[in-house]
Amino acid sequence: MSEKIIDIKKILPKSEILLEWEVEETRVSGKKIIGAGLLVLLIIAYFIWTKNYFGTIVILLGYFVFYLRYARGPKKVYFALKNGGIQADNQIFKYAELESFRLNYQAGGTKELKVLSKKKLMPEISIPIGDADPVKIKEFLLKFLPEKEKKSL
């Protein structure tokens, strides 16, 4: 059976894409991977000492999955603002399912779009902006969603 490769940009017609950008995933530092490896070794030593071989296998498999996921280089993630909603890779968040948005933008620092969802299990969606223009993002989203500032504690 051959795998079908889907071009993410072709999910909706190009005419509906009003603003698009790509951002690299954040990278997990080598120190964190080594730290997790040392923690796993300590847990495995304890499990072997207590003769819990099943626990040893589960921890080893968990670390293997962790290593495969985070040891590779970061991938580029595609984002687009469209008439129908916000696209993050192959997932589309429709404006009808969203409540509001806010931009966290600090020159030389954090650049992300926070979208509040009406869904209970996924209340806030965080989307990195990267090099996209936050003013254009704000202007476009105001046509569909209200902007709300973060509540102070």
N, C-alpha and C positions, 0 to 999 in steps of 0.2 A: 504494500500500500504506500503510495507516495504522499508526502506531506504537502499541503497547500499553503503557500506563503502568501500572506495578505499584506498589501501595502497599506499601512495605517492611514496615510494621507488620502486614500481613496474610499474611506468609509462613507463620507458625505461628498457630494460634488464639490469641485474646487471653487465654484461660484459662491458657495455658502461659507467658505473660510474667509473671515474678515481680518484675522490677526493670528499669526502662528509663530512658534519659536521652539527651539530644542535646548535642553539643559542636560548636562551630565549628572548622573546620580552622585550623591555624596559618597565619598570613599571611606571605607573603614581602615583605620591606620594599622600598620603592621604590629604596633605595640599591643593593640586590642586583640588581634588574632593570637599573638604569642601569649598574652595574659590569659585568654580563654583556654589556650592549650595547656598552660601550667595548671589552671584550675581543674581542667578535665583530668590531667595526670594525678592530681591529688585525690580527686573523687574516685578514679579508677583504682588507685592504691588502697583506698579505704574499702572499696567494694571487694577487691581481691582478698584483703585482710579478713573481711567478714564473710568471705566465701559467697558473695552475691554475684555470681557470674552473669546472670541475666541482666542485672543492673549495669554491669561492666559493658556488655554488648550494646545496651540501649544508649548509654553515654557515648560510646565510641561512634555509633551510627549518628547520633545527634551532632557530635562535633564534625563528623565527616560532611554532613549536610551543611552545617554552618561554614565550614572551610570552602566547600564548593560554591556557596552563594557569595561569600564576601572576599575570597582570595582573588577572584578574577577582577579584571579592570572594570571601571564603571561604564555602564552603557548609556547611550543618549536616549532621553525620554522626550517624546513629541507632545506638544501642547498646542491647542488651537481654540480660538473664540469663534463661534459660529452662530448663525441665526437660531439654530435649534438648541444650542447648549454649549457647554465647555467640554472639550475633548482632552483627555489625558491618556496618551498612548492609544489603546484600543477601547477605552471606556468613555462613554459620553454621559455627562451630567446635564439633564434637561433643566431649563430655567424654571419650569413649573415645579420641579422637585427641590428647588433651592430657595432659601429665605432671604439672604442678604450677603454682602461681601465687604471686605476691608482689605486695604493694601498695607503691608508692613514694608516700608522702604526707607532705608538709611543709606546715604551715600557711602560707598565703600564697604557696606556691611550687608545686613539681611535684606533680601529682595524677594518677597513672596506675597502671593495672593491667598487670602484666607476666605473660604466660602462656607457659609453656614447652611447646612442641609436641613430639610424638613424631616429626614429619616432619623429615627431614634438610635439606630445602631451605628450610624456614621454621621455624627452631628457636625463636625468641622472637617473640611477638606483643605489641605495645605498644598499649594501649587507654587513651586519655585519659578521666579520670573526670568532669571538669568539676565541676558542683555536686552530683553524686550522693553519697550518704552512704557513705564507705569502710567503715564498721562493718557496714552492711547487706550490702554487696558481699562482705565477708570472711565474714560469717556464712552467707550463701547458698552461696558457693563451697566452703566447708569440707565441705558435704554431699557434694560430688562430687570435689573435688581436694584433695591435701595442699598446705599452705603451706610454701614453702621460702624462706629468707632468701638474699640474694645472697652468693655466696662471696667472701671477701676475698682479695686477692692477696698 
